Amino acid sequence: MISCQTFDYVEIACMYQLPINLIGKDSSEIRGKALTTLINDRRQECIELSQTNGLKACVVLDDIQMMLAEKTNPHFAWVNLVTNQMGKY
């Protein structure tokens, strides 16, 4: 479970529809524009992305290690969802 402070950065990414790269705990990567947070059918907190191929992806937050901003913004450059650390540009 991620901290409230870290969840705020996920919500910021969605609010501004930032292009992000999510790196999973298993080193997988998925890129897309952040759309919204939601709860899936298994009651897990997720982030929904719009991918460049036009498909939407729902990624479980507990499966994410890092969220990287693909575009310079005033909010964050990266957020580690495991250690609750973040970096700015």
N, C-alpha and C positions, 0 to 999 in steps of 0.2 A: 504494500500500500504506500502510495507516495504522500508526501507532506502537503499540507494546505498551501504553503508558500510555493512549492513546486507546481502544484495544480494550477495556481494563478498564472504561471508562465504558459501552461498549455492553453488556458483560456485566452490569454493575450494573443497567442499565435492564431487562435480561431477568430477572435474578434477582428483582427486586422487581416485575416486570411493570408497569413505569411506562407511563402513557400518554405517547406522544411524537409529535412532528411532525418528519419527516425532510424536509430541503430538499436537493434534488439539485443537482448542479453545473450542470444545465440549468434551474434555478429551479423545477422541478416540486416538488410537495409531496405527502406521503402521511402520514396520521395513523393511529394505532392503538396497541394495547397491545403492548409488546415481549414476545416469547415466548421466543425462543432464537436462538443463532447456529448457522449451519450452512454446509456447503460444497455448492454446487449442482453440477449435472451438468457444468458447464464449469470446475470446480475453483476457483470464486470464493467468497470469504468473504461471507456474507450475514447479514442480520438478518431474522427472521420476525416479522411483525406480525399481530395479530388486529384486523381493521377493524370499524367499527361496523355495517357491513352483513352481518357474520357471515363474510365471506371472509377468507382468510389471504393475505398478500402476502410475497414473498421479495424483499428489496431488497439489491442488491450494495453492499457497504460502500465500494468504490472510486468508486461513483457518487454518494455522499453528500457534500455540503458541510457541512451543519449538522445536529445533533440537538438539538432543543429539548424540554425537559420540559414537559408540559402541566399538571403538578400540582407544587406546591411539595414539595420533598423535601430531605433533608440532603446529598445527593450532588452534584447539579449542576443548574444552570438551563439551560445550553447547552454544547455541545461542538462545536468546529470540527474536523472530521475531516481537513481539509486542512492547517491551520496547527498542529494539536495544542494549541490553546488551549481553556480552559474557563472558565466563570463559575458562581458559586454565588449562591444567593438571599441 
